[in-house]
Amino acid sequence: MSAEYQHCFAIADIDWLPSQDIDSFESSITTFLSHWNIEAVSVERRFDNKRLCRVAADSEWEERYQKIRTGLSSELQKEWRLDWSPADDTFCTELQPDSENNIQWISLQSGPNFKIIEDESGSFFNQIENKSFQCTACGLAIEPLDDPWIPRLLNWSTICQSVCNCGGKVNSASINFEPLDEVTTPKLSIWKTALFIDFGKDIPTFACQPIANRQFVSELENIFSAPIIEYGTWY
């Protein structure tokens, strides 16, 4: 089986949401990545059912195609995503000194709704749901959805609205992972904000393990002003 890998830094607090606007976050993360010798060639923004791309630092924003399925909760419109395409031959040596794997993409995804980690291939772990998503007002069980955006917005996750159609708050589900074939499973099942580093088929030596350079994580926690959990996913 041909697998691809991405390393994730997710905010550990399920109730945490950014206080900065998308412009400020783009600037903060771009500066942070540059400090770690990860220079972005292009940036893409996706928010409020819009998709904008800037192919170079001095170029104008171009609007590109994006749609979301109709008939869904308006809460989903509050999700947003930033993508950075690094320069060719951008390696992760700064993260892990003994690793020279090529970084394909970096993305920051955030919003008020629950994103649930999925094993896209179904080959690495089983999900065991102990408690479902449920509205605190009407008691309705809320089912997660497959990624409703075209092109897909979420990094290999399903999504569940955080506000019920009746207006009540939705409580988070409780999900555990059961590993298959001794593969390490994520120590987090549900997130709202996360930074992803995508390696594609160039699997790093630290796959599914914490990176060696803890200063990278510490500085990222300072930007978010929140603790971070690392995990790896395959797709």
Residue frames as a rotation matrix with the C-alpha (Angstrom) as fourth column:
MET 1
0.576 0.817 0.000 0.00
0.817 -0.576 0.000 0.00
0.000 0.000 -1.000 0.00
SER 2
-0.423 -0.680 0.599 1.28
0.659 -0.685 -0.312 3.48
0.622 0.263 0.737 -0.89
ALA 3
0.475 0.570 -0.671 0.84
0.879 -0.350 0.324 5.82
-0.050 -0.743 -0.667 2.08
GLU 4
-0.140 -0.464 0.875 1.42
0.310 -0.859 -0.406 9.55
0.940 0.215 0.264 2.49
TYR 5
-0.032 -0.046 -0.998 2.09
0.990 0.133 -0.038 11.31
0.135 -0.990 0.041 5.77
GLN 6
0.106 0.010 0.994 1.39
0.025 -1.000 0.008 14.60
0.994 0.024 -0.106 7.50
HIS 7
-0.532 -0.355 -0.769 2.57
0.784 0.136 -0.605 15.79
0.320 -0.925 0.206 10.91
CYS 8
0.238 0.795 0.558 0.14
0.349 -0.607 0.714 17.81
0.906 0.025 -0.422 12.98
PHE 9
-0.895 -0.364 -0.258 0.42
0.393 -0.369 -0.842 20.34
0.212 -0.855 0.473 15.81
ALA 10
-0.071 0.981 0.181 -3.08
0.428 -0.134 0.894 20.67
0.901 0.141 -0.410 17.26
ILE 11
-0.447 0.033 0.894 -4.30
-0.665 -0.681 -0.307 22.96
0.599 -0.732 0.326 20.02
ALA 12
-0.881 0.004 -0.474 -4.91
0.239 0.868 -0.436 20.71
0.409 -0.497 -0.765 23.01
ASP 13
-0.730 0.642 -0.235 -7.78
0.008 -0.335 -0.942 22.84
-0.684 -0.689 0.239 24.36
ILE 14
-0.568 0.560 0.603 -10.97
0.822 0.422 0.382 21.87
-0.040 0.713 -0.700 22.48
ASP 15
0.502 0.808 -0.309 -12.59
0.798 -0.570 -0.196 25.20
-0.335 -0.149 -0.931 23.45
TRP 16
-0.210 -0.686 -0.697 -9.71
0.272 -0.726 0.632 27.36
-0.939 -0.057 0.338 22.19
LEU 17
0.579 0.299 0.759 -10.33
0.812 -0.134 -0.567 29.64
-0.068 0.945 -0.320 19.20
PRO 18
-0.447 -0.868 0.214 -7.99
0.882 -0.468 -0.053 32.29
0.146 0.165 0.975 17.77
SER 19
0.276 0.479 -0.833 -8.44
0.592 -0.768 -0.245 35.90
-0.757 -0.426 -0.496 18.82
GLN 20
-0.569 -0.571 -0.592 -6.54
-0.148 -0.637 0.757 37.14
-0.809 0.518 0.277 15.76
ASP 21
0.603 0.705 -0.374 -8.08
-0.498 -0.034 -0.867 37.71
-0.624 0.708 0.331 12.34
ILE 22
0.823 -0.223 0.523 -6.94
0.455 0.809 -0.372 35.74
-0.340 0.544 0.767 9.31
ASP 23
0.741 -0.577 0.344 -4.56
-0.061 -0.568 -0.821 38.51
0.669 0.587 -0.456 8.14
SER 24
0.395 -0.586 0.708 -2.76
-0.914 -0.329 0.238 38.58
0.093 -0.741 -0.665 11.48
PHE 25
0.609 -0.126 0.783 -2.52
-0.226 0.918 0.324 34.80
-0.760 -0.375 0.531 11.62
GLU 26
0.902 -0.296 0.316 -1.08
0.410 0.349 -0.843 34.61
0.139 0.889 0.435 8.11
SER 27
0.537 -0.717 0.444 1.56
-0.450 -0.689 -0.568 37.18
0.714 0.105 -0.693 9.02
SER 28
0.413 -0.349 0.841 2.42
-0.871 0.117 0.476 35.46
-0.265 -0.930 -0.255 12.32
ILE 29
0.688 -0.111 0.717 2.79
0.073 0.994 0.083 31.99
-0.722 -0.004 0.692 10.84
THR 30
0.877 -0.405 0.259 4.67
0.268 -0.037 -0.963 33.21
0.400 0.913 0.076 7.73
THR 31
0.403 -0.737 0.542 7.19
-0.757 -0.602 -0.255 34.97
0.514 -0.308 -0.801 9.98
PHE 32
0.445 -0.169 0.879 7.44
-0.668 0.591 0.452 31.89
-0.596 -0.789 0.151 12.21
LEU 33
0.869 -0.085 0.488 8.08
0.323 0.843 -0.429 29.56
-0.375 0.531 0.760 9.25
SER 34
0.746 -0.615 0.256 10.68
-0.062 -0.447 -0.892 31.91
0.663 0.650 -0.372 7.79
HIS 35
0.402 -0.578 0.710 12.49
-0.915 -0.271 0.298 31.92
0.020 -0.770 -0.638 11.14
TRP 36
0.267 -0.247 0.931 12.78
-0.282 0.904 0.321 28.14
-0.922 -0.348 0.172 10.75
ASN 37
-0.652 -0.656 -0.381 14.06
-0.482 -0.029 0.876 28.43
-0.586 0.754 -0.297 7.15
ILE 38
-0.405 0.632 0.661 10.73
0.793 0.603 -0.091 27.44
-0.456 0.487 -0.745 5.61
GLU 39
-0.771 0.034 -0.636 10.12
-0.229 -0.946 0.228 30.08
-0.594 0.321 0.738 2.96
ALA 40
0.075 0.904 0.421 6.65
0.426 0.353 -0.833 30.20
-0.902 0.242 -0.358 1.39
VAL 41
-0.903 -0.294 0.313 6.42
0.388 -0.249 0.887 30.62
-0.183 0.923 0.339 -2.39
SER 42
-0.549 0.794 0.261 2.64
-0.159 -0.405 0.900 30.99
0.821 0.453 0.348 -2.46
VAL 43
-0.936 0.343 0.073 -0.19
-0.054 0.064 -0.996 31.38
-0.347 -0.937 -0.042 0.02
GLU 44
-0.564 0.826 -0.026 -3.82
0.125 0.116 0.985 30.35
0.817 0.552 -0.169 -0.26
ARG 45
-0.888 0.381 0.260 -6.70
-0.384 -0.301 -0.873 31.56
-0.254 -0.875 0.413 1.93
ARG 46
-0.549 0.796 -0.255 -10.03
0.221 0.433 0.874 29.80
0.806 0.424 -0.414 2.28
PHE 47
-0.875 0.302 -0.378 -12.74
0.323 -0.218 -0.921 31.39
-0.360 -0.928 0.093 4.43
ASP 48
-0.252 0.867 -0.429 -16.44
-0.261 -0.488 -0.833 32.28
-0.932 -0.098 0.349 4.32
ASN 49
0.479 0.437 0.762 -16.88
0.476 0.600 -0.643 30.09
-0.738 0.670 0.080 1.22
LYS 50
0.892 -0.296 -0.342 -14.14
-0.452 -0.619 -0.643 32.02
-0.021 0.728 -0.686 -0.61
ARG 51
0.566 -0.771 0.291 -10.80
0.642 0.634 0.431 30.84
-0.517 -0.058 0.854 -1.95
LEU 52
0.936 -0.315 -0.155 -8.01
-0.351 -0.838 -0.418 33.31
0.002 0.445 -0.895 -2.69
CYS 53
0.608 -0.778 0.159 -4.47
0.746 0.628 0.221 32.56
-0.272 -0.016 0.962 -3.86
ARG 54
0.810 -0.502 -0.302 -1.34
-0.537 -0.842 -0.043 34.70
-0.233 0.197 -0.952 -4.01
VAL 55
0.923 -0.384 -0.018 1.33
0.328 0.809 -0.488 32.99
0.202 0.445 0.873 -6.11
ALA 56
-0.165 -0.985 0.047 4.16
0.738 -0.155 -0.657 35.30
0.655 -0.074 0.752 -4.99
ALA 57
-0.297 0.004 -0.955 4.76
0.891 -0.358 -0.279 37.75
-0.343 -0.934 0.102 -2.15
ASP 58
-0.754 -0.073 -0.652 4.37
-0.027 -0.989 0.142 40.76
-0.656 0.125 0.744 -4.45
SER 59
-0.882 0.461 0.097 1.42
0.195 0.169 0.966 39.47
0.429 0.871 -0.239 -6.48
GLU 60
-0.460 0.817 0.347 -2.30
-0.859 -0.509 0.060 40.23
0.225 -0.270 0.936 -6.18
TRP 61
-0.579 0.381 0.721 -4.84
-0.234 0.770 -0.594 37.85
-0.781 -0.513 -0.357 -4.69
GLU 62
-0.713 0.369 -0.596 -6.61
-0.584 0.158 0.796 35.71
0.387 0.916 0.103 -7.30
GLU 63
-0.035 0.783 0.621 -10.03
-0.862 0.291 -0.415 34.16
-0.506 -0.550 0.665 -6.67
ARG 64
-0.835 -0.260 -0.486 -10.29
-0.469 0.797 0.381 30.43
0.288 0.546 -0.787 -7.32
TYR 65
-0.050 0.903 -0.427 -13.03
-0.416 0.370 0.831 27.84
0.908 0.220 0.357 -7.29
GLN 66
-0.992 -0.110 -0.064 -14.57
-0.003 0.523 -0.852 26.65
0.127 -0.845 -0.520 -4.02
LYS 67
-0.113 0.993 0.034 -18.04
-0.535 -0.090 0.840 25.37
0.837 0.077 0.541 -3.13
ILE 68
-0.920 -0.019 0.392 -19.75
-0.351 0.485 -0.801 23.88
-0.175 -0.874 -0.453 -0.09
ARG 69
-0.714 0.695 -0.088 -22.72
0.569 0.649 0.505 21.52
0.408 0.310 -0.859 -0.14
THR 70
-0.490 0.634 0.598 -26.08
-0.493 -0.768 0.409 23.24
0.719 -0.094 0.689 0.35
GLY 71
0.472 0.857 -0.206 -28.48
-0.235 0.347 0.908 22.62
0.850 -0.380 0.366 3.24
LEU 72
-0.039 -0.574 -0.818 -25.79
0.752 0.522 -0.402 22.47
0.658 -0.631 0.411 5.92
SER 73
0.560 0.211 -0.801 -25.41
0.784 -0.448 0.429 24.35
-0.268 -0.869 -0.417 9.19
SER 74
0.842 -0.223 0.491 -24.29
0.055 -0.870 -0.489 27.97
0.536 0.439 -0.721 8.75
GLU 75
0.793 -0.582 0.178 -21.70
-0.291 -0.105 0.951 27.26
-0.535 -0.806 -0.253 11.47
LEU 76
0.428 -0.650 0.629 -19.61
0.728 0.660 0.187 25.45
-0.536 0.377 0.755 8.88
GLN 77
0.705 -0.127 0.698 -19.15
0.487 -0.629 -0.606 28.73
0.516 0.767 -0.381 7.00
LYS 78
0.897 -0.346 0.275 -17.00
-0.442 -0.703 0.558 29.91
0.000 -0.622 -0.783 9.92
GLU 79
0.591 -0.727 0.348 -14.23
0.487 0.666 0.565 27.42
-0.643 -0.164 0.748 9.14
TRP 80
0.862 -0.361 -0.355 -11.09
-0.506 -0.647 -0.571 28.79
-0.023 0.672 -0.740 7.51
ARG 81
0.657 -0.671 0.344 -7.78
0.584 0.742 0.330 27.54
-0.476 -0.017 0.879 6.20
LEU 82
0.633 -0.592 -0.499 -4.39
-0.711 -0.699 -0.072 28.96
-0.306 0.400 -0.864 5.18
ASP 83
0.819 -0.405 0.407 -1.97
0.483 0.869 -0.108 27.04
-0.310 0.285 0.907 2.93
TRP 84
0.443 -0.770 -0.459 1.69
-0.699 -0.617 0.362 27.76
-0.562 0.160 -0.811 2.33
SER 85
0.962 -0.254 0.102 3.58
0.259 0.724 -0.639 26.19
0.089 0.641 0.762 -0.56
PRO 86
0.535 -0.813 -0.231 7.28
-0.059 -0.309 0.949 26.13
-0.843 -0.494 -0.213 0.38
ALA 87
0.284 -0.558 -0.779 10.16
-0.947 -0.290 -0.138 26.59
-0.149 0.777 -0.611 -2.02
ASP 88
0.772 -0.070 -0.632 11.47
-0.231 0.895 -0.381 23.49
0.592 0.440 0.675 -3.79
ASP 89
0.021 -0.796 -0.605 13.82
0.443 0.550 -0.708 21.35
0.896 -0.253 0.364 -1.73
THR 90
-0.038 0.058 0.998 12.56
-0.803 -0.596 0.004 22.71
0.594 -0.801 0.069 1.59
PHE 91
-0.234 -0.179 -0.956 13.66
0.182 0.957 -0.224 20.10
0.955 -0.227 -0.191 4.09
CYS 92
0.771 0.616 0.164 12.66
-0.095 -0.145 0.985 19.46
0.630 -0.775 -0.053 7.70
THR 93
-0.073 -0.905 -0.419 16.24
0.535 0.319 -0.782 19.49
0.842 -0.281 0.461 9.05
GLU 94
-0.574 -0.119 0.810 15.32
-0.440 -0.790 -0.427 22.31
0.691 -0.602 0.401 11.44
LEU 95
0.442 0.823 0.356 12.62
-0.809 0.195 0.555 20.11
0.387 -0.534 0.752 12.98
GLN 96
0.896 -0.174 0.409 14.68
-0.030 0.894 0.447 16.92
-0.443 -0.413 0.795 13.10
PRO 97
0.283 -0.865 -0.414 18.45
-0.765 -0.464 0.447 17.25
-0.579 0.190 -0.793 12.56
ASP 98
-0.616 -0.581 0.532 18.87
-0.207 0.771 0.602 13.71
-0.760 0.261 -0.595 11.20
SER 99
0.078 0.756 0.649 16.00
0.672 0.441 -0.595 14.04
-0.737 0.483 -0.474 8.69
GLU 100
-0.788 -0.348 -0.507 16.19
-0.141 -0.700 0.700 15.48
-0.599 0.623 0.503 5.17
ASN 101
-0.364 0.751 0.550 12.62
0.866 0.491 -0.097 14.86
-0.343 0.441 -0.830 4.08
ASN 102
-0.922 0.003 0.388 10.99
0.238 -0.785 0.572 17.31
0.307 0.619 0.723 1.70
ILE 103
-0.529 0.771 -0.356 8.06
0.251 -0.259 -0.933 19.41
-0.811 -0.582 -0.057 2.96
GLN 104
-0.587 0.386 0.712 5.22
0.799 0.131 0.587 19.48
0.133 0.913 -0.385 0.43
TRP 105
-0.011 0.692 0.722 2.64
0.170 -0.710 0.683 21.78
0.985 0.130 -0.110 2.06
ILE 106
-0.900 -0.072 -0.430 1.93
0.436 -0.104 -0.894 23.57
0.020 -0.992 0.125 5.31
SER 107
-0.265 0.873 0.409 -1.63
0.156 -0.380 0.912 24.41
0.952 0.305 -0.035 6.32
LEU 108
-0.993 0.114 -0.017 -3.33
-0.011 -0.243 -0.970 26.08
-0.115 -0.963 0.242 9.26
GLN 109
-0.415 0.908 -0.061 -6.97
0.201 0.157 0.967 25.14
0.887 0.389 -0.248 9.79
SER 110
-0.970 0.099 -0.221 -9.34
0.195 -0.222 -0.955 26.62
-0.143 -0.970 0.196 12.36
GLY 111
-0.456 0.874 0.166 -12.98
-0.372 -0.357 0.857 27.18
0.809 0.328 0.488 13.18
PRO 112
-0.356 0.351 0.866 -15.59
-0.934 -0.154 -0.322 26.65
0.020 -0.924 0.382 15.90
ASN 113
0.663 0.707 -0.246 -16.68
-0.718 0.694 0.061 23.19
0.214 0.136 0.967 14.74
PHE 114
0.332 -0.492 0.805 -15.35
-0.481 0.645 0.593 19.79
-0.811 -0.584 -0.022 15.81
LYS 115
0.306 -0.328 -0.894 -12.92
-0.865 0.297 -0.405 18.12
0.398 0.897 -0.193 13.41
ILE 116
0.683 0.026 0.730 -12.49
-0.446 0.806 0.389 14.37
-0.578 -0.591 0.562 13.94
ILE 117
-0.337 -0.902 -0.271 -9.29
-0.847 0.165 0.505 12.60
-0.411 0.399 -0.820 12.91
GLU 118
0.797 0.597 0.086 -9.89
-0.471 0.705 -0.530 9.92
-0.378 0.382 0.843 10.29
ASP 119
-0.386 -0.808 0.446 -7.77
-0.147 0.531 0.835 7.09
-0.911 0.256 -0.324 8.93
GLU 120
0.022 0.465 -0.885 -8.54
-0.898 -0.380 -0.222 7.69
-0.440 0.800 0.409 5.28
SER 121
-0.446 -0.282 -0.849 -7.29
-0.733 0.660 0.166 4.29
0.514 0.697 -0.501 4.14
GLY 122
0.653 0.708 0.269 -8.84
-0.723 0.476 0.501 2.36
0.227 -0.521 0.823 7.03
SER 123
0.548 -0.523 -0.652 -5.54
0.101 0.816 -0.569 0.52
0.830 0.246 0.500 7.42
PHE 124
-0.428 -0.876 0.224 -3.97
-0.044 -0.228 -0.973 2.04
0.903 -0.426 0.059 10.54
PHE 125
-0.994 0.100 0.036 -6.53
-0.031 0.054 -0.998 2.30
-0.101 -0.994 -0.051 13.35
ASN 126
-0.270 0.962 -0.045 -10.16
0.728 0.234 0.645 1.71
0.631 0.141 -0.763 14.32
GLN 127
-0.699 0.158 0.698 -12.27
-0.430 -0.872 -0.233 4.41
0.572 -0.463 0.677 15.93
ILE 128
-0.450 0.561 -0.695 -14.24
0.779 0.627 0.002 3.50
0.437 -0.540 -0.719 19.04
GLU 129
-0.435 0.375 0.819 -16.92
-0.263 -0.922 0.283 6.04
0.861 -0.092 0.500 19.93
ASN 130
-0.786 0.104 -0.609 -17.76
0.584 0.448 -0.677 6.04
0.203 -0.888 -0.413 23.64
LYS 131
-0.091 0.759 -0.645 -20.07
0.553 -0.500 -0.667 9.05
-0.829 -0.417 -0.374 23.57
SER 132
-0.072 0.128 0.989 -21.64
0.986 -0.142 0.090 10.76
0.152 0.982 -0.116 20.55
PHE 133
-0.971 -0.127 0.202 -21.94
0.129 -0.992 -0.004 14.47
0.201 0.022 0.979 19.75
GLN 134
-0.202 0.943 -0.266 -25.14
0.950 0.254 0.182 15.70
0.239 -0.216 -0.947 21.43
CYS 135
-0.262 0.233 0.937 -27.07
0.057 -0.965 0.256 18.96
0.964 0.120 0.239 21.69
THR 136
-0.924 -0.139 -0.356 -27.32
0.356 0.024 -0.934 20.24
0.138 -0.990 0.027 25.26
ALA 137
-0.722 0.691 -0.026 -30.68
-0.659 -0.699 -0.279 21.91
-0.211 -0.184 0.960 24.55
CYS 138
0.229 0.904 -0.361 -32.81
-0.969 0.248 0.005 19.41
0.094 0.349 0.932 22.63
GLY 139
0.175 -0.226 0.958 -30.77
-0.516 0.807 0.285 16.25
-0.838 -0.545 0.025 23.29
LEU 140
0.952 0.223 -0.210 -30.41
-0.285 0.393 -0.874 15.43
-0.112 0.892 0.437 19.59
ALA 141
0.237 -0.886 0.400 -27.42
0.374 0.463 0.804 13.29
-0.897 -0.041 0.441 18.59
ILE 142
0.687 -0.077 -0.723 -25.46
-0.574 -0.667 -0.475 15.12
-0.446 0.741 -0.502 15.87
GLU 143
0.700 -0.404 0.589 -23.72
0.539 0.840 -0.064 13.08
-0.469 0.363 0.805 13.19
PRO 144
-0.152 -0.826 -0.542 -20.35
-0.111 -0.531 0.840 14.15
-0.982 0.188 -0.011 11.79
LEU 145
0.890 0.427 -0.160 -20.14
-0.157 -0.043 -0.987 14.87
-0.428 0.903 0.029 8.05
ASP 146
0.181 -0.808 0.561 -17.61
0.938 0.313 0.148 13.99
-0.295 0.499 0.815 5.41
ASP 147
-0.626 -0.518 -0.583 -15.71
0.336 -0.854 0.397 17.05
-0.704 0.052 0.709 4.20
PRO 148
0.324 0.912 0.252 -18.47
0.671 -0.033 -0.741 19.10
-0.667 0.409 -0.622 2.46
TRP 149
0.378 -0.234 -0.896 -16.15
-0.411 -0.909 0.063 21.50
-0.829 0.344 -0.440 0.58
ILE 150
0.563 -0.267 0.782 -15.02
0.764 0.528 -0.370 21.21
-0.314 0.806 0.502 -3.04
PRO 151
-0.012 -0.572 -0.820 -12.04
-0.077 0.818 -0.570 21.05
0.997 0.056 -0.054 -3.18
ARG 152
0.508 0.294 -0.810 -11.77
0.672 0.453 0.586 19.52
0.539 -0.842 0.032 0.26
LEU 153
0.510 -0.225 0.830 -10.99
-0.417 -0.909 0.010 21.91
0.752 -0.352 -0.558 3.10
LEU 154
0.734 -0.119 0.668 -10.14
-0.641 0.201 0.741 19.53
-0.222 -0.972 0.071 5.92
ASN 155
-0.264 -0.890 -0.371 -6.95
-0.892 0.372 -0.258 17.53
0.368 0.263 -0.892 6.30
TRP 156
-0.489 0.053 -0.871 -8.33
-0.069 0.993 0.099 13.99
0.870 0.108 -0.482 6.35
SER 157
-0.957 0.285 -0.049 -10.99
0.057 0.018 -0.998 14.69
-0.284 -0.958 -0.033 8.97
THR 158
-0.186 0.959 0.213 -14.75
0.778 0.011 0.629 14.61
0.601 0.283 -0.748 9.25
ILE 159
-0.918 -0.111 0.380 -16.55
-0.065 -0.904 -0.422 17.58
0.390 -0.412 0.823 10.84
CYS 160
-0.177 0.882 -0.436 -19.41
0.936 0.288 0.201 18.06
0.303 -0.373 -0.877 13.29
GLN 161
-0.004 0.261 0.965 -21.21
0.083 -0.962 0.260 21.36
0.997 0.081 -0.018 13.81
SER 162
-0.825 -0.400 -0.399 -20.72
0.430 0.012 -0.903 22.88
0.366 -0.916 0.162 17.28
VAL 163
-0.721 0.691 -0.042 -24.17
-0.507 -0.568 -0.648 24.53
-0.472 -0.447 0.760 17.33
CYS 164
-0.593 0.592 0.545 -27.34
0.600 0.777 -0.191 22.50
-0.537 0.214 -0.816 16.81
ASN 165
-0.685 0.421 0.595 -29.98
0.454 -0.392 0.800 23.62
0.570 0.818 0.077 14.31
CYS 166
0.418 0.852 -0.315 -32.17
0.782 -0.161 0.602 24.44
0.462 -0.498 -0.734 17.34
GLY 167
0.508 -0.315 0.802 -29.51
-0.273 -0.942 -0.196 26.90
0.817 -0.119 -0.565 18.51
GLY 168
0.955 -0.108 0.277 -28.21
-0.243 0.258 0.935 24.75
-0.172 -0.960 0.220 21.38
LYS 169
0.083 -0.996 -0.041 -24.55
-0.992 -0.087 0.091 24.04
-0.094 0.033 -0.995 22.08
VAL 170
0.792 0.080 -0.605 -23.26
-0.255 0.944 -0.210 20.66
0.554 0.321 0.768 20.90
ASN 171
0.565 -0.600 0.567 -21.12
-0.619 0.146 0.772 18.74
-0.546 -0.787 -0.288 23.37
SER 172
-0.148 -0.744 -0.651 -18.01
-0.973 0.229 -0.040 16.98
0.179 0.627 -0.758 22.05
ALA 173
0.824 0.314 -0.472 -18.04
-0.301 0.948 0.104 13.24
0.480 0.056 0.876 21.47
SER 174
0.260 -0.761 0.595 -15.58
-0.761 0.218 0.611 10.89
-0.594 -0.611 -0.523 23.17
ILE 175
0.915 0.008 -0.403 -13.56
-0.324 0.610 -0.723 8.84
0.240 0.792 0.561 20.69
ASN 176
0.293 -0.850 0.437 -10.67
-0.474 0.268 0.839 6.44
-0.830 -0.453 -0.325 21.27
PHE 177
0.346 -0.278 -0.896 -8.36
-0.897 0.181 -0.402 4.80
0.274 0.943 -0.187 18.75
GLU 178
0.636 -0.196 0.746 -7.51
-0.171 0.907 0.384 1.11
-0.752 -0.372 0.544 18.51
PRO 179
-0.064 -0.748 -0.661 -4.26
-0.875 -0.276 0.397 0.59
-0.479 0.604 -0.637 16.56
LEU 180
0.962 0.242 0.125 -3.88
-0.136 0.824 -0.551 -1.92
-0.237 0.513 0.825 13.75
ASP 181
0.698 -0.715 0.040 -0.60
0.517 0.464 -0.719 -3.70
0.496 0.522 0.694 12.96
GLU 182
0.245 -0.616 -0.748 1.20
0.923 -0.087 0.374 -2.01
-0.296 -0.783 0.547 15.88
VAL 183
-0.260 -0.270 0.927 0.96
0.613 -0.788 -0.058 1.43
0.746 0.553 0.370 14.27
THR 184
-0.784 -0.063 -0.618 1.10
0.559 -0.503 -0.659 4.33
-0.269 -0.862 0.429 16.74
THR 185
0.080 0.892 0.445 -2.26
0.914 -0.243 0.324 6.10
0.397 0.381 -0.835 16.88
PRO 186
-0.298 -0.137 0.945 -2.85
-0.003 -0.990 -0.144 9.80
0.954 -0.046 0.295 17.55
LYS 187
-0.714 0.029 -0.699 -3.17
0.694 0.154 -0.703 10.87
0.087 -0.988 -0.130 21.18
LEU 188
-0.645 0.570 -0.509 -5.92
-0.312 -0.804 -0.506 13.28
-0.698 -0.168 0.696 20.14
SER 189
-0.534 0.499 0.682 -9.17
0.744 0.661 0.099 12.44
-0.402 0.560 -0.724 18.36
ILE 190
0.505 0.775 0.380 -10.98
0.854 -0.513 -0.089 15.79
0.126 0.370 -0.921 18.03
TRP 191
-0.538 -0.713 -0.451 -9.55
0.724 -0.664 0.187 19.24
-0.432 -0.226 0.873 17.33
LYS 192
0.661 0.731 -0.170 -10.63
0.546 -0.624 -0.559 22.75
-0.515 0.277 -0.811 16.31
THR 193
0.839 -0.463 -0.285 -7.35
-0.543 -0.745 -0.387 24.45
-0.033 0.479 -0.877 15.35
ALA 194
0.559 -0.673 0.484 -4.22
0.323 0.714 0.621 22.76
-0.763 -0.191 0.617 14.00
LEU 195
0.334 -0.586 -0.738 -1.09
-0.877 -0.480 -0.016 23.34
-0.345 0.653 -0.674 11.91
PHE 196
0.810 -0.006 0.586 -0.20
0.147 0.970 -0.193 20.57
-0.568 0.243 0.787 9.44
ILE 197
-0.073 -0.834 -0.547 3.12
-0.850 -0.234 0.471 19.84
-0.521 0.499 -0.692 7.75
ASP 198
0.835 0.500 0.229 2.55
-0.270 0.736 -0.621 17.53
-0.479 0.457 0.749 4.79
PHE 199
-0.204 -0.978 0.043 5.39
-0.573 0.155 0.804 15.31
-0.793 0.139 -0.593 3.55
GLY 200
0.393 0.400 -0.828 3.47
-0.910 0.298 -0.289 13.31
0.131 0.867 0.481 0.96
LYS 201
0.930 -0.041 -0.365 5.28
-0.002 0.993 -0.117 10.05
0.367 0.109 0.924 0.17
ASP 202
-0.067 -0.994 0.089 8.59
-0.067 -0.085 -0.994 11.33
0.995 -0.073 -0.061 1.56
ILE 203
0.781 0.530 -0.331 7.93
0.224 0.256 0.940 9.77
0.583 -0.808 0.081 4.98
PRO 204
0.212 -0.740 0.638 10.07
-0.712 -0.564 -0.418 11.41
0.669 -0.365 -0.647 7.72
THR 205
-0.512 -0.533 -0.674 12.05
0.064 0.759 -0.648 9.39
0.856 -0.375 -0.355 10.25
PHE 206
-0.986 0.126 0.108 9.97
-0.131 -0.195 -0.972 10.85
-0.101 -0.973 0.208 13.09
ALA 207
-0.450 0.875 -0.177 6.58
-0.358 0.004 0.934 9.78
0.818 0.484 0.312 11.66
CYS 208
0.491 0.816 -0.304 4.00
0.071 0.310 0.948 9.54
0.868 -0.487 0.094 14.47
GLN 209
0.138 -0.493 -0.859 6.60
0.984 0.163 0.064 10.63
0.108 -0.855 0.508 17.02
PRO 210
0.848 0.108 -0.519 7.31
0.253 -0.943 0.218 14.05
-0.466 -0.316 -0.827 18.59
ILE 211
0.712 -0.632 0.305 9.86
0.169 -0.267 -0.949 16.08
0.681 0.728 -0.083 16.65
ALA 212
0.099 -0.784 -0.613 13.32
0.945 0.267 -0.189 16.43
0.312 -0.561 0.767 18.18
ASN 213
-0.794 -0.449 0.410 13.46
0.355 -0.890 -0.286 20.23
0.494 -0.081 0.866 18.13
ARG 214
-0.103 0.790 -0.605 11.20
0.995 0.079 -0.066 21.17
-0.004 -0.608 -0.794 21.04
GLN 215
-0.673 -0.180 -0.717 11.98
0.265 -0.964 -0.006 24.86
-0.690 -0.194 0.697 20.52
PHE 216
-0.920 0.390 0.043 9.88
-0.031 -0.182 0.983 24.73
0.391 0.903 0.180 17.34
VAL 217
-0.167 0.894 -0.416 6.90
0.728 0.396 0.559 23.50
0.665 -0.209 -0.717 19.36
SER 218
-0.228 0.018 -0.973 7.52
0.884 -0.415 -0.215 25.97
-0.407 -0.910 0.079 22.18
GLU 219
-0.915 -0.144 -0.376 7.55
-0.001 -0.933 0.360 28.94
-0.403 0.330 0.854 19.79
LEU 220
-0.683 0.730 -0.012 4.37
0.105 0.115 0.988 27.68
0.723 0.674 -0.155 18.12
GLU 221
-0.044 0.646 -0.762 2.69
0.958 0.243 0.150 27.44
0.282 -0.724 -0.630 21.53
ASN 222
-0.571 -0.217 -0.792 3.72
0.520 -0.842 -0.145 31.05
-0.635 -0.495 0.593 22.19
ILE 223
-0.967 0.256 -0.005 2.04
-0.152 -0.555 0.818 32.16
0.207 0.792 0.575 18.96
PHE 224
-0.268 0.919 -0.289 -1.17
0.230 0.353 0.907 30.35
0.935 0.177 -0.306 19.89
SER 225
-0.552 -0.005 0.834 -0.87
-0.758 -0.414 -0.504 31.09
0.348 -0.910 0.225 23.63
ALA 226
0.597 0.738 0.316 -2.07
-0.795 0.595 0.113 27.51
-0.104 -0.319 0.942 24.13
PRO 227
-0.218 -0.676 0.704 -0.59
-0.500 0.697 0.514 24.03
-0.838 -0.240 -0.490 24.64
ILE 228
0.137 0.145 -0.980 -0.07
-0.980 0.161 -0.114 21.78
0.141 0.976 0.164 21.61
ILE 229
0.288 -0.058 0.956 -0.41
-0.225 0.966 0.126 18.06
-0.931 -0.251 0.265 21.02
GLU 230
-0.404 -0.491 -0.772 1.56
-0.887 0.003 0.462 16.45
-0.224 0.871 -0.437 18.17
TYR 231
0.187 0.340 0.922 0.26
-0.076 0.940 -0.331 13.56
-0.979 -0.008 0.202 16.12
GLY 232
-0.783 -0.440 -0.439 0.81
-0.489 0.002 0.872 12.00
-0.383 0.898 -0.217 12.72
THR 233
0.312 0.887 0.340 -1.78
-0.283 0.428 -0.858 10.83
-0.907 0.172 0.384 10.21
TRP 234
-0.793 -0.507 0.339 -1.58
0.091 0.451 0.888 8.73
-0.603 0.735 -0.311 7.06
TYR 235
0.274 0.906 -0.324 -3.65
-0.393 -0.202 -0.897 9.10
-0.878 0.373 0.300 3.92
